[in-house]
Amino acid sequence: MSQNDLAEAIGVTRKTINTIEVGRFVPSTIIALKIARYFDAPLEEIFSLTDKP
Amino acid sequence: MTNQQKTSVAEQIDQMMQRVALGVFLVAVAYAISTLEYFVSAQTKDILDIVSRVLGIFILILVFPKFLKFVILRRNNREACREPEGFVVEMFNQATGKAFQFTFIFLITLEFVSKGFLADLPGVFFVKATISFSLAFFSLTFFYLNRGRNDSEPDDNFVNGENT
């Protein structure tokens, strides 16, 4: 699948998906939940906190 | 409403935001020109007046059609416009916050400067200078935060979160 497909599915732009993917943009709870719903996976399987060094 | 339509709404909102930021930058330039008028001769001032007016018309041509399109889009696609805010909207909000903070610092700086070598200038000069700074700071911050690839560029395919 492409970033465009996911963007279309959750009603955001491809730039939003791209910046989430590269870690430049932290999505809102609504976007995160929509992505999780789209992949039919628990939220923590898609997003996770990075441990502090 | 199809998903394709929703995406196009999101993209149009982003494009509108970018156009507004560009318009804001040009307004900042127009204000900067009007602050310059206090330091130049009468002849140069007339030229700057003309430049300001041309810039004003250009801003209207640049921003108004996009804004009108957005108003119509919003009226016809209320559901799609309620979709979560994406990257560009977030950067727009961040730029607004940073511009407010730095405008405050600018005002404090201006207060000190106005007691010194700018003491003879009228109050309206400082108002124009502050507006110019604030708008320029906002738009340049937005352009910086929003830098990078645009949606028109080739797509990255990824499966299960990994690029292919």
Backbone of each chain as ProteinMPNN parsed JSONL, in Angstrom:
{"seq_chain_A": "MSQNDLAEAIGVTRKTINTIEVGRFVPSTIIALKIARYFDAPLEEIFSLTDKP", "coords_chain_A": {"N_chain_A": [[0.844, -1.209, 0.0], [0.268, 2.346, -0.372], [1.424, 5.582, 0.839], [-0.384, 7.417, 0.009], [-2.765, 5.962, -0.225], [-3.347, 5.362, 2.448], [-3.555, 7.949, 3.453], [-5.797, 8.897, 2.065], [-7.687, 7.166, 3.101], [-7.932, 7.929, 5.777], [-8.479, 10.581, 5.696], [-6.569, 12.662, 5.585], [-3.662, 14.53, 4.439], [-1.091, 13.317, 2.182], [1.339, 14.257, 2.929], [1.078, 14.551, 5.649], [0.966, 11.861, 6.48], [3.469, 11.053, 5.589], [5.207, 12.648, 7.15], [4.588, 11.717, 9.672], [5.494, 9.128, 9.46], [8.264, 9.434, 9.157], [8.85, 10.435, 11.582], [8.689, 13.126, 12.073], [6.434, 14.479, 12.691], [4.171, 14.406, 15.294], [1.313, 12.648, 15.553], [-2.155, 13.633, 16.127], [-4.394, 12.371, 18.676], [-6.729, 11.506, 17.477], [-5.988, 11.085, 14.77], [-4.078, 9.079, 15.175], [-5.67, 7.032, 16.25], [-7.334, 6.576, 14.089], [-5.528, 5.59, 12.219], [-4.751, 3.254, 13.492], [-7.194, 1.923, 13.503], [-7.562, 1.629, 10.791], [-5.512, -0.168, 10.111], [-6.393, -2.201, 11.59], [-5.304, -2.861, 14.077], [-3.867, -2.866, 17.397], [-3.286, 0.265, 19.054], [-0.777, 0.597, 20.303], [0.765, -1.108, 18.886], [1.375, 0.149, 16.612], [2.231, 2.717, 17.253], [4.745, 3.848, 19.489], [6.427, 4.722, 22.542], [9.623, 6.27, 22.585], [12.503, 5.16, 24.267], [14.207, 7.137, 26.67], [17.557, 8.27, 26.154]], "CA_chain_A": [[0.0, 0.0, 0.0], [1.041, 3.58, -0.449], [1.065, 6.648, 1.783], [-1.577, 8.062, -0.545], [-3.926, 5.127, 0.118], [-3.629, 5.564, 3.873], [-4.002, 9.338, 3.605], [-7.176, 8.953, 1.56], [-8.553, 6.399, 3.995], [-8.204, 8.596, 7.065], [-8.89, 11.968, 5.457], [-5.5, 13.654, 5.751], [-2.829, 14.599, 3.237], [0.039, 12.375, 2.149], [2.436, 14.882, 3.666], [0.853, 14.223, 7.059], [1.384, 10.459, 6.666], [4.923, 10.997, 5.395], [5.909, 13.248, 8.292], [4.4, 10.795, 10.814], [6.337, 7.963, 9.203], [9.683, 9.746, 9.398], [8.975, 10.894, 12.96], [8.769, 14.591, 12.14], [5.15, 14.988, 13.168], [3.479, 13.527, 16.234], [-0.106, 12.827, 15.188], [-3.148, 13.804, 17.191], [-4.986, 11.102, 19.117], [-7.736, 11.09, 16.487], [-5.286, 10.513, 13.611], [-3.46, 7.819, 15.615], [-6.734, 6.029, 16.368], [-7.812, 6.248, 12.738], [-4.509, 4.734, 11.591], [-4.867, 1.944, 14.153], [-8.433, 1.292, 13.02], [-7.352, 1.27, 9.384], [-4.689, -1.383, 10.057], [-7.037, -3.19, 12.452], [-4.257, -3.263, 15.026], [-3.862, -2.012, 18.597], [-2.53, 1.517, 18.896], [0.618, 0.449, 20.752], [1.495, -1.896, 17.902], [1.773, 1.075, 15.552], [2.978, 3.823, 17.869], [5.349, 3.52, 20.791], [7.3, 5.75, 23.103], [11.044, 5.91, 22.499], [13.168, 5.272, 25.571], [15.18, 8.221, 26.771], [18.932, 7.729, 26.192]], "C_chain_A": [[0.869, 1.245, 0.0], [0.588, 4.57, 0.633], [-0.225, 7.32, 1.334], [-2.854, 7.291, -0.173], [-4.344, 5.362, 1.57], [-4.172, 6.973, 4.112], [-5.46, 9.492, 3.178], [-8.133, 8.297, 2.54], [-8.882, 7.15, 5.279], [-8.466, 10.097, 6.923], [-7.85, 13.009, 5.786], [-4.676, 13.697, 4.463], [-1.69, 13.579, 3.329], [1.232, 12.928, 2.927], [2.317, 14.565, 5.163], [1.331, 12.802, 7.351], [2.908, 10.35, 6.579], [5.675, 11.535, 6.613], [5.723, 12.423, 9.573], [5.39, 9.637, 10.682], [7.808, 8.241, 9.514], [9.919, 10.311, 10.802], [9.074, 12.397, 13.123], [7.516, 15.201, 12.753], [4.511, 13.965, 14.094], [1.983, 13.704, 15.984], [-0.999, 13.048, 16.397], [-3.72, 12.444, 17.539], [-5.971, 10.584, 18.073], [-7.059, 10.443, 15.268], [-4.696, 9.153, 13.984], [-4.507, 6.702, 15.689], [-7.26, 5.613, 15.0], [-6.826, 5.333, 12.009], [-4.609, 3.321, 12.17], [-6.098, 1.201, 13.651], [-8.26, 0.814, 11.579], [-6.559, -0.031, 9.271], [-5.272, -2.522, 10.903], [-6.022, -3.768, 13.447], [-4.335, -2.37, 16.26], [-2.922, -0.813, 18.4], [-1.045, 1.344, 19.215], [1.449, -0.419, 19.807], [2.023, -0.987, 16.781], [2.638, 2.214, 16.107], [3.553, 3.367, 19.208], [6.234, 4.67, 21.249], [8.746, 5.302, 22.916], [11.667, 6.103, 23.875], [14.168, 6.407, 25.554], [16.588, 7.637, 26.843], [19.556, 7.851, 27.582]], "O_chain_A": [[2.054, 1.195, 0.331], [-0.468, 4.416, 1.247], [-1.047, 7.736, 2.151], [-3.882, 7.887, 0.148], [-5.524, 5.535, 1.877], [-5.122, 7.165, 4.871], [-6.251, 10.144, 3.859], [-9.235, 8.789, 2.785], [-9.985, 7.023, 5.809], [-8.652, 10.796, 7.919], [-8.184, 14.113, 6.215], [-4.969, 12.975, 3.511], [-1.376, 13.06, 4.4], [2.022, 12.18, 3.503], [3.316, 14.343, 5.847], [2.017, 12.563, 8.345], [3.547, 9.659, 7.373], [6.662, 10.945, 7.052], [6.586, 12.427, 10.451], [6.03, 9.226, 11.65], [8.508, 7.391, 10.064], [11.052, 10.627, 11.166], [9.488, 12.893, 14.171], [7.549, 16.316, 13.273], [4.333, 12.804, 13.726], [1.447, 14.794, 16.184], [-0.653, 12.703, 17.527], [-3.555, 11.48, 16.791], [-6.042, 9.382, 17.813], [-7.493, 9.393, 14.793], [-4.795, 8.193, 13.219], [-4.264, 5.578, 15.251], [-7.59, 4.448, 14.777], [-7.225, 4.425, 11.28], [-4.558, 2.329, 11.442], [-6.048, -0.004, 13.404], [-8.74, -0.253, 11.198], [-6.877, -0.892, 8.451], [-4.744, -3.633, 10.939], [-5.907, -4.981, 13.624], [-4.816, -1.24, 16.178], [-1.922, -0.883, 17.687], [-0.176, 1.86, 18.513], [2.675, -0.464, 19.907], [2.991, -1.32, 16.098], [3.636, 2.611, 15.505], [2.93, 2.607, 19.949], [6.716, 5.472, 20.45], [9.068, 4.123, 23.065], [11.39, 7.087, 24.561], [14.879, 6.62, 24.572], [16.804, 6.627, 27.512], [20.701, 7.446, 27.782]]}, "seq_chain_B": "MTNQQKTSVAEQIDQMMQRVALGVFLVAVAYAISTLEYFVSAQTKDILDIVSRVLGIFILILVFPKFLKFVILRRNNREACREPEGFVVEMFNQATGKAFQFTFIFLITLEFVSKGFLADLPGVFFVKATISFSLAFFSLTFFYLNRGRNDSEPDDNFVNGENT", "coords_chain_B": {"N_chain_B": [[-19.951, 10.328, 0.781], [-16.864, 9.936, -0.843], [-13.613, 8.427, -0.076], [-11.636, 9.517, -1.65], [-12.597, 12.073, -2.21], [-12.505, 13.156, 0.352], [-9.738, 13.26, 0.857], [-8.926, 15.069, -1.07], [-10.141, 17.321, -0.088], [-8.693, 17.693, 2.299], [-6.183, 18.211, 1.203], [-6.73, 20.527, -0.193], [-7.305, 22.253, 1.887], [-4.789, 22.394, 3.093], [-3.365, 23.575, 1.003], [-4.64, 26.015, 0.957], [-3.872, 27.043, 3.434], [-1.126, 27.325, 2.995], [-1.155, 29.227, 1.0], [-2.309, 31.35, 2.359], [-0.293, 31.856, 4.226], [1.712, 32.74, 2.514], [0.486, 35.031, 1.56], [0.352, 36.451, 3.958], [3.056, 36.884, 4.383], [3.611, 38.647, 2.29], [2.037, 40.794, 3.055], [3.451, 41.506, 5.299], [5.779, 42.409, 4.064], [4.724, 44.612, 2.746], [4.047, 46.224, 4.935], [6.607, 46.59, 5.943], [7.709, 48.113, 3.93], [6.18, 50.416, 4.219], [7.148, 51.278, 6.663], [9.672, 51.978, 5.971], [9.286, 54.322, 4.649], [9.573, 56.415, 6.385], [12.215, 57.015, 6.432], [13.16, 57.842, 4.018], [13.464, 60.003, 1.056], [10.962, 62.394, -0.204], [10.374, 61.862, -2.855], [11.203, 59.204, -3.228], [9.484, 58.105, -1.421], [7.018, 58.341, -2.694], [7.352, 56.474, -4.721], [7.582, 54.157, -3.201], [5.018, 54.095, -2.153], [3.51, 53.475, -4.411], [4.538, 50.946, -4.958], [3.641, 49.609, -2.68], [0.867, 49.692, -3.089], [0.591, 48.181, -5.429], [1.504, 45.77, -4.485], [-0.478, 45.235, -2.601], [-2.725, 44.8, -4.256], [-1.786, 42.566, -5.594], [-1.662, 40.751, -3.464], [-4.365, 40.456, -2.872], [-5.259, 39.25, -5.254], [-3.834, 36.919, -5.114], [-4.594, 35.626, -2.682], [-7.411, 35.874, -2.213], [-9.074, 34.416, -4.194], [-8.43, 31.743, -3.523], [-9.245, 31.656, -0.88], [-11.979, 32.127, -1.132], [-12.676, 29.859, -2.553], [-12.154, 28.007, -0.591], [-14.095, 28.663, 1.316], [-16.434, 27.975, -0.059], [-15.915, 25.266, -0.446], [-15.898, 24.395, 2.187], [-18.525, 24.829, 2.891], [-19.822, 23.023, 1.276], [-18.704, 20.602, 1.993], [-18.932, 19.821, 4.784], [-18.566, 17.663, 6.576], [-16.14, 16.47, 5.744], [-14.415, 18.576, 6.221], [-14.267, 18.495, 8.909], [-12.458, 16.623, 9.525], [-9.513, 15.184, 11.158], [-6.862, 17.419, 12.155], [-4.051, 17.933, 10.118], [-0.515, 17.741, 9.28], [0.298, 20.249, 8.11], [-1.566, 22.096, 9.134], [-0.97, 21.874, 11.836], [1.672, 22.851, 11.841], [1.144, 25.435, 11.064], [-0.25, 26.358, 13.291], [1.788, 26.114, 15.196], [3.643, 27.955, 14.202], [2.191, 30.291, 14.537], [2.083, 30.474, 17.352], [4.838, 30.728, 17.964], [5.403, 33.115, 16.652], [3.903, 34.889, 18.163], [5.257, 34.77, 20.629], [7.829, 35.759, 19.902], [7.159, 38.249, 18.961], [6.507, 39.543, 21.248], [9.004, 39.69, 22.505], [10.236, 41.284, 20.61], [8.777, 43.636, 20.929], [9.579, 44.432, 23.494], [12.285, 44.875, 23.004], [12.023, 46.933, 21.166], [10.994, 48.893, 22.774], [13.198, 49.67, 24.303], [14.89, 50.555, 22.272], [13.41, 52.639, 21.204], [13.706, 54.629, 23.034], [16.153, 55.578, 22.526], [17.857, 56.125, 19.639], [15.64, 56.207, 17.952], [13.798, 57.949, 18.872], [12.534, 60.207, 17.817], [10.655, 59.385, 16.016], [7.211, 58.855, 14.953], [4.464, 57.275, 16.798], [3.009, 55.561, 15.173], [4.873, 54.475, 13.442], [6.198, 52.557, 14.99], [4.128, 50.813, 15.504], [3.589, 49.864, 12.932], [6.079, 48.694, 12.38], [6.119, 46.658, 14.271], [3.913, 45.097, 13.497], [4.788, 44.326, 10.973], [7.115, 42.856, 11.639], [5.984, 40.792, 13.204], [4.205, 39.473, 11.406], [5.976, 38.744, 9.369], [7.715, 37.097, 10.785], [5.956, 35.06, 11.547], [5.171, 33.985, 9.007], [7.626, 33.215, 7.829], [8.551, 31.391, 9.705], [6.567, 29.471, 9.458], [7.008, 28.635, 6.773], [9.523, 27.518, 7.103], [9.05, 25.437, 8.985], [7.324, 23.938, 7.507], [8.792, 22.974, 5.482], [10.215, 20.805, 2.921], [9.126, 17.774, 1.254], [6.452, 17.989, -1.125], [2.957, 17.228, -1.66], [2.641, 16.692, -4.318], [4.814, 15.378, -5.197], [6.575, 12.26, -6.034], [5.182, 9.222, -4.68], [5.921, 7.35, -1.698], [6.0, 3.936, -1.44], [4.767, 1.752, 0.979], [4.689, -1.133, 3.02], [3.003, -2.466, 5.672], [4.109, -0.476, 7.324], [6.76, -0.338, 6.495], [9.065, 1.006, 4.2], [9.022, 0.365, 0.684]], "CA_chain_B": [[-18.727, 10.958, 0.277], [-15.799, 8.942, -0.987], [-12.338, 8.771, 0.544], [-10.887, 10.352, -2.579], [-13.059, 13.441, -2.011], [-12.021, 13.621, 1.651], [-8.333, 13.6, 0.716], [-8.796, 16.302, -1.837], [-10.505, 18.414, 0.821], [-7.535, 17.901, 3.176], [-5.123, 18.841, 0.412], [-7.134, 21.904, -0.511], [-7.143, 23.033, 3.12], [-3.339, 22.614, 3.207], [-2.972, 24.56, -0.027], [-5.162, 27.312, 1.389], [-2.998, 27.481, 4.529], [0.146, 27.756, 2.401], [-1.418, 30.473, 0.276], [-2.522, 32.386, 3.389], [1.031, 32.189, 4.774], [2.395, 33.544, 1.493], [-0.186, 36.331, 1.6], [0.773, 37.121, 5.2], [4.43, 37.343, 4.166], [3.563, 39.824, 1.419], [1.506, 41.885, 3.882], [4.595, 41.919, 6.126], [6.658, 43.203, 3.186], [4.031, 45.89, 2.523], [4.225, 47.014, 6.165], [8.038, 46.954, 6.026], [7.891, 49.225, 2.98], [5.597, 51.65, 4.789], [8.02, 51.775, 7.74], [10.839, 52.581, 5.302], [8.906, 55.655, 4.173], [9.998, 57.433, 7.366], [13.657, 57.237, 6.322], [13.539, 58.174, 2.636], [13.019, 61.306, 0.54], [9.565, 62.445, -0.65], [10.285, 61.225, -4.182], [11.278, 57.748, -3.001], [8.261, 57.744, -0.692], [5.961, 58.165, -3.704], [7.606, 55.186, -5.402], [7.243, 53.098, -2.235], [3.548, 54.074, -2.085], [3.026, 52.733, -5.594], [4.927, 49.536, -4.751], [2.728, 49.08, -1.655], [-0.464, 49.476, -3.688], [0.695, 47.039, -6.363], [1.629, 44.594, -3.617], [-1.816, 45.021, -2.03], [-3.564, 44.193, -5.308], [-1.232, 41.226, -5.821], [-2.069, 39.914, -2.327], [-5.79, 40.153, -3.073], [-5.365, 38.289, -6.368], [-3.208, 35.669, -4.673], [-5.246, 34.955, -1.555], [-8.872, 35.909, -2.214], [-9.716, 33.29, -4.895], [-8.219, 30.509, -2.751], [-10.075, 31.767, 0.32], [-13.36, 31.964, -1.605], [-12.792, 28.439, -2.892], [-12.178, 27.299, 0.689], [-15.41, 28.915, 1.935], [-17.396, 27.145, -0.808], [-15.549, 23.882, -0.13], [-16.3, 24.133, 3.567], [-19.989, 24.794, 2.917], [-20.281, 21.82, 0.575], [-18.087, 19.394, 2.557], [-18.785, 20.051, 6.224], [-18.042, 16.447, 7.229], [-14.723, 16.31, 5.392], [-13.654, 19.655, 6.857], [-14.122, 18.19, 10.333], [-11.441, 15.583, 9.669], [-8.437, 15.638, 12.052], [-5.907, 18.368, 11.582], [-2.821, 17.297, 9.695], [0.802, 18.323, 9.499], [0.38, 21.669, 7.725], [-2.362, 22.869, 10.101], [-0.195, 21.878, 13.083], [2.808, 23.764, 11.649], [0.531, 26.767, 11.029], [-0.522, 26.713, 14.692], [3.083, 26.294, 15.874], [4.212, 29.223, 13.724], [1.413, 31.356, 15.186], [2.549, 30.56, 18.739], [6.212, 31.249, 17.993], [5.343, 34.517, 16.238], [3.405, 35.649, 19.316], [6.35, 34.852, 21.604], [8.907, 36.621, 19.43], [6.638, 39.618, 18.852], [6.616, 40.094, 22.6], [10.435, 40.018, 22.677], [10.478, 42.411, 19.706], [8.184, 44.829, 21.552], [10.451, 44.828, 24.607], [13.481, 45.433, 22.363], [11.62, 48.197, 20.551], [10.814, 49.871, 23.848], [14.529, 50.194, 24.631], [15.411, 51.261, 21.095], [12.637, 53.875, 20.997], [14.207, 55.657, 23.957], [17.439, 56.035, 22.002], [17.979, 56.836, 18.369], [14.384, 56.28, 17.206], [12.882, 58.71, 19.726], [11.806, 61.242, 17.061], [9.656, 58.805, 15.113], [5.853, 58.786, 15.525], [4.022, 55.98, 17.332], [2.522, 54.694, 14.09], [6.028, 53.766, 12.893], [6.463, 51.384, 15.827], [3.017, 49.87, 15.288], [3.833, 49.233, 11.622], [7.27, 47.843, 12.497], [5.746, 45.466, 15.051], [3.046, 44.257, 12.652], [5.65, 43.761, 9.925], [7.955, 41.822, 12.252], [5.151, 39.678, 13.635], [3.706, 38.743, 10.239], [7.131, 38.138, 8.683], [8.197, 35.996, 11.626], [4.983, 33.974, 11.43], [5.188, 33.327, 7.692], [8.921, 32.559, 7.603], [8.579, 30.213, 10.584], [5.69, 28.474, 8.835], [7.695, 28.075, 5.602], [10.621, 26.684, 7.595], [8.497, 24.217, 9.592], [6.593, 23.201, 6.476], [9.714, 22.668, 4.388], [10.288, 19.395, 2.565], [8.367, 17.289, 0.107], [5.052, 18.346, -1.297], [2.105, 16.097, -2.03], [2.684, 16.443, -5.755], [5.999, 14.581, -5.493], [6.287, 10.817, -6.081], [4.771, 8.583, -3.438], [6.696, 6.232, -1.155], [5.154, 2.795, -1.129], [5.222, 1.009, 2.154], [3.809, -2.218, 3.439], [3.112, -2.669, 7.125], [4.961, 0.539, 7.937], [8.132, -0.343, 5.992], [9.161, 1.478, 2.824], [9.44, -0.641, -0.287]], "C_chain_B": [[-17.595, 9.934, 0.218], [-14.535, 9.403, -0.287], [-11.523, 9.709, -0.326], [-11.263, 11.828, -2.385], [-12.533, 14.018, -0.708], [-10.559, 14.057, 1.543], [-8.17, 14.91, -0.034], [-9.194, 17.507, -0.984], [-9.32, 18.744, 1.728], [-6.41, 18.628, 2.43], [-5.461, 20.29, 0.082], [-7.01, 22.817, 0.712], [-5.662, 23.367, 3.317], [-2.87, 23.685, 2.222], [-3.437, 25.961, 0.365], [-4.28, 27.909, 2.492], [-1.685, 28.038, 3.977], [-0.024, 29.079, 1.671], [-1.617, 31.636, 1.265], [-1.172, 32.825, 3.952], [1.826, 33.053, 3.796], [1.812, 34.959, 1.463], [0.245, 37.137, 2.817], [2.196, 37.665, 5.042], [4.446, 38.618, 3.313], [2.991, 41.042, 2.158], [2.63, 42.432, 4.766], [5.551, 42.795, 5.321], [6.044, 44.591, 2.961], [4.186, 46.812, 3.741], [5.676, 47.473, 6.313], [8.327, 48.131, 5.101], [7.338, 50.525, 3.577], [6.394, 52.166, 5.987], [9.263, 52.464, 7.149], [10.57, 54.024, 4.888], [9.345, 56.779, 5.121], [11.481, 57.811, 7.21], [14.101, 57.713, 4.941], [12.987, 59.545, 2.213], [11.574, 61.212, 0.034], [9.375, 61.721, -1.981], [10.283, 59.689, -4.051], [10.019, 57.256, -2.298], [7.103, 57.494, -1.658], [6.098, 56.823, -4.411], [7.205, 54.027, -4.48], [5.727, 52.963, -2.076], [2.96, 53.236, -3.217], [3.322, 51.24, -5.429], [3.977, 48.866, -3.75], [1.365, 48.772, -2.249], [-0.466, 48.281, -4.63], [0.746, 45.731, -5.573], [0.271, 44.221, -3.01], [-2.74, 44.331, -3.02], [-3.111, 42.749, -5.561], [-1.662, 40.26, -4.711], [-3.53, 39.498, -2.483], [-5.976, 39.081, -4.144], [-4.87, 36.914, -5.929], [-4.062, 34.909, -3.662], [-6.765, 34.844, -1.716], [-9.521, 34.741, -2.973], [-9.609, 31.974, -4.125], [-9.126, 30.499, -1.513], [-11.541, 31.529, -0.034], [-13.647, 30.496, -1.912], [-12.93, 27.603, -1.615], [-13.538, 27.451, 1.368], [-16.471, 28.041, 1.27], [-17.179, 25.664, -0.478], [-16.062, 23.488, 1.253], [-17.826, 24.001, 3.67], [-20.515, 23.496, 2.298], [-19.756, 20.526, 1.181], [-17.864, 19.542, 4.062], [-18.159, 18.854, 6.942], [-16.532, 16.305, 6.998], [-13.859, 17.38, 6.056], [-13.482, 19.427, 8.349], [-13.1, 17.082, 10.573], [-10.296, 16.1, 10.545], [-7.422, 16.528, 11.346], [-4.58, 17.678, 11.294], [-1.577, 18.117, 9.965], [0.828, 19.838, 9.239], [-0.386, 22.554, 8.714], [-1.602, 22.976, 11.424], [0.99, 22.847, 12.985], [2.325, 25.219, 11.628], [0.295, 27.252, 12.476], [0.778, 26.956, 15.464], [3.719, 27.63, 15.491], [3.499, 30.411, 14.366], [1.903, 31.578, 16.621], [3.939, 31.174, 18.844], [6.228, 32.735, 17.622], [4.868, 35.388, 17.396], [4.528, 35.845, 20.345], [7.414, 35.861, 21.164], [8.452, 38.063, 19.212], [6.756, 40.316, 20.207], [8.063, 40.534, 22.88], [10.784, 41.245, 21.83], [9.954, 43.712, 20.317], [9.056, 45.349, 22.692], [11.721, 45.481, 24.059], [13.18, 46.825, 21.816], [11.449, 49.299, 21.61], [12.154, 50.509, 24.227], [15.075, 51.057, 23.498], [14.714, 52.619, 20.932], [13.077, 55.0, 21.923], [15.501, 56.276, 23.442], [17.312, 56.756, 20.686], [16.687, 56.91, 17.547], [13.337, 57.147, 17.926], [12.029, 59.721, 18.949], [10.67, 60.688, 16.202], [8.275, 58.71, 15.775], [5.481, 57.366, 15.959], [3.608, 55.01, 16.241], [3.663, 53.915, 13.43], [6.269, 52.472, 13.668], [5.362, 50.332, 15.678], [3.242, 49.114, 13.981], [5.02, 48.271, 11.681], [6.933, 46.543, 13.229], [4.884, 44.525, 14.214], [3.889, 43.556, 11.584], [6.493, 42.62, 10.479], [7.13, 40.572, 12.563], [4.693, 38.824, 12.454], [4.847, 38.04, 9.491], [7.636, 36.939, 9.485], [7.267, 34.789, 11.504], [5.156, 33.223, 10.101], [6.507, 32.6, 7.445], [9.065, 31.307, 8.472], [7.737, 29.088, 9.977], [6.383, 27.815, 7.636], [8.821, 27.139, 6.036], [10.08, 25.353, 8.147], [7.863, 23.305, 8.54], [7.487, 22.766, 5.314], [9.668, 21.164, 4.073], [9.369, 19.063, 1.423], [6.936, 17.799, 0.09], [4.269, 17.113, -1.739], [2.159, 15.763, -3.508], [3.876, 15.56, -6.14], [5.689, 13.09, -5.418], [6.063, 10.216, -4.705], [5.778, 7.521, -3.014], [5.729, 5.099, -0.893], [5.684, 2.117, 0.117], [4.184, -0.036, 2.518], [4.072, -2.463, 4.916], [4.135, -1.728, 7.748], [6.377, 0.567, 7.424], [8.142, 0.113, 4.539], [9.588, 0.353, 1.904], [10.087, 0.053, -1.469]], "O_chain_B": [[-17.411, 9.154, 1.153], [-14.38, 10.576, 0.054], [-10.811, 10.58, 0.174], [-10.405, 12.711, -2.39], [-12.161, 15.189, -0.638], [-10.182, 15.101, 2.075], [-7.358, 15.756, 0.343], [-8.638, 18.593, -1.147], [-8.976, 19.911, 1.912], [-5.776, 19.537, 2.965], [-4.592, 21.162, 0.079], [-6.659, 23.991, 0.595], [-5.321, 24.496, 3.668], [-2.089, 24.573, 2.563], [-2.741, 26.952, 0.143], [-3.98, 29.103, 2.491], [-1.195, 29.075, 4.425], [0.852, 29.944, 1.716], [-1.154, 32.752, 1.031], [-0.93, 34.018, 4.136], [2.525, 33.981, 4.202], [2.54, 35.946, 1.355], [0.475, 38.343, 2.729], [2.505, 38.763, 5.506], [5.204, 39.548, 3.588], [3.408, 42.175, 1.918], [2.755, 43.641, 4.962], [6.068, 43.794, 5.823], [6.742, 45.605, 2.982], [4.424, 48.012, 3.602], [5.944, 48.593, 6.749], [9.093, 49.032, 5.444], [7.946, 51.588, 3.456], [6.332, 53.355, 6.301], [9.821, 53.39, 7.736], [11.486, 54.84, 4.788], [9.472, 57.935, 4.718], [11.941, 58.799, 7.782], [15.287, 57.96, 4.721], [12.171, 60.152, 2.906], [11.03, 60.121, -0.136], [8.362, 61.059, -2.207], [9.481, 58.99, -4.67], [9.546, 56.146, -2.541], [6.312, 56.569, -1.475], [5.113, 56.13, -4.668], [6.581, 53.057, -4.909], [5.212, 51.861, -1.888], [2.061, 52.418, -3.022], [2.481, 50.389, -5.718], [3.563, 47.722, -3.936], [0.772, 47.732, -1.962], [-1.396, 47.475, -4.633], [0.125, 44.733, -5.939], [-0.078, 43.044, -2.919], [-3.453, 43.392, -2.666], [-3.928, 41.841, -5.718], [-1.985, 39.102, -4.975], [-3.887, 38.342, -2.257], [-6.743, 38.134, -3.97], [-5.419, 35.885, -6.322], [-4.233, 33.695, -3.773], [-7.341, 33.809, -1.381], [-10.444, 34.124, -2.441], [-10.557, 31.191, -4.075], [-9.696, 29.47, -1.153], [-12.254, 30.818, 0.675], [-14.707, 29.966, -1.579], [-13.696, 26.641, -1.555], [-14.071, 26.492, 1.926], [-17.304, 27.44, 1.948], [-18.131, 24.914, -0.261], [-16.589, 22.393, 1.451], [-18.345, 23.181, 4.427], [-21.522, 22.946, 2.743], [-20.305, 19.457, 0.914], [-16.742, 19.403, 4.549], [-17.314, 19.028, 7.82], [-15.763, 16.056, 7.926], [-12.709, 17.123, 6.412], [-12.656, 20.078, 8.989], [-12.904, 16.654, 11.711], [-10.115, 17.311, 10.669], [-7.165, 16.414, 10.147], [-4.058, 16.935, 12.125], [-1.582, 19.054, 10.764], [1.326, 20.606, 10.063], [0.085, 23.629, 9.086], [-1.589, 24.032, 12.057], [1.276, 23.578, 13.934], [3.012, 26.118, 12.113], [0.6, 28.393, 12.825], [0.867, 27.875, 16.277], [4.261, 28.341, 16.338], [4.128, 31.415, 14.697], [2.111, 32.713, 17.051], [4.192, 32.027, 19.696], [6.975, 33.518, 18.208], [5.369, 36.495, 17.591], [4.722, 36.945, 20.864], [7.844, 36.706, 21.948], [9.261, 38.99, 19.272], [7.059, 41.505, 20.294], [8.302, 41.612, 23.423], [11.525, 42.126, 22.266], [10.602, 44.755, 20.234], [9.247, 46.556, 22.837], [12.178, 46.502, 24.573], [13.963, 47.762, 21.977], [11.725, 50.472, 21.36], [12.241, 51.718, 24.443], [15.639, 52.128, 23.72], [15.342, 53.613, 20.569], [12.852, 56.177, 21.638], [15.895, 57.362, 23.868], [16.744, 57.845, 20.604], [16.649, 57.613, 16.538], [12.146, 57.08, 17.622], [10.924, 60.054, 19.376], [9.825, 61.442, 15.72], [8.169, 58.514, 16.986], [6.104, 56.39, 15.541], [3.819, 53.802, 16.351], [3.447, 52.817, 12.916], [6.514, 51.421, 13.076], [5.621, 49.129, 15.719], [3.107, 47.891, 13.923], [4.98, 47.18, 11.112], [7.402, 45.468, 12.855], [5.091, 43.311, 14.217], [3.728, 42.363, 11.326], [6.581, 41.551, 9.874], [7.52, 39.452, 12.233], [4.782, 37.597, 12.498], [4.706, 36.902, 9.041], [7.947, 35.892, 8.918], [7.719, 33.651, 11.376], [5.271, 31.998, 10.074], [6.511, 31.491, 6.912], [9.624, 30.299, 8.042], [8.131, 27.922, 9.98], [6.354, 26.593, 7.492], [9.048, 26.099, 5.417], [10.59, 24.282, 7.817], [7.867, 22.081, 8.666], [7.008, 22.259, 4.3], [9.153, 20.366, 4.855], [8.89, 19.946, 0.711], [6.307, 18.009, 1.127], [4.843, 16.098, -2.135], [1.765, 14.669, -3.912], [3.947, 15.055, -7.261], [4.688, 12.684, -4.827], [6.66, 10.632, -3.711], [6.408, 6.874, -3.851], [4.735, 5.285, -0.191], [6.89, 1.934, 0.284], [2.98, 0.156, 2.346], [5.212, -2.642, 5.344], [4.929, -2.134, 8.596], [7.157, 1.413, 7.86], [7.324, -0.339, 3.737], [10.396, -0.5, 2.271], [10.517, -0.609, -2.414]]}, "name": "protein", "num_of_chains": 2, "seq": "MSQNDLAEAIGVTRKTINTIEVGRFVPSTIIALKIARYFDAPLEEIFSLTDKPMTNQQKTSVAEQIDQMMQRVALGVFLVAVAYAISTLEYFVSAQTKDILDIVSRVLGIFILILVFPKFLKFVILRRNNREACREPEGFVVEMFNQATGKAFQFTFIFLITLEFVSKGFLADLPGVFFVKATISFSLAFFSLTFFYLNRGRNDSEPDDNFVNGENT"}
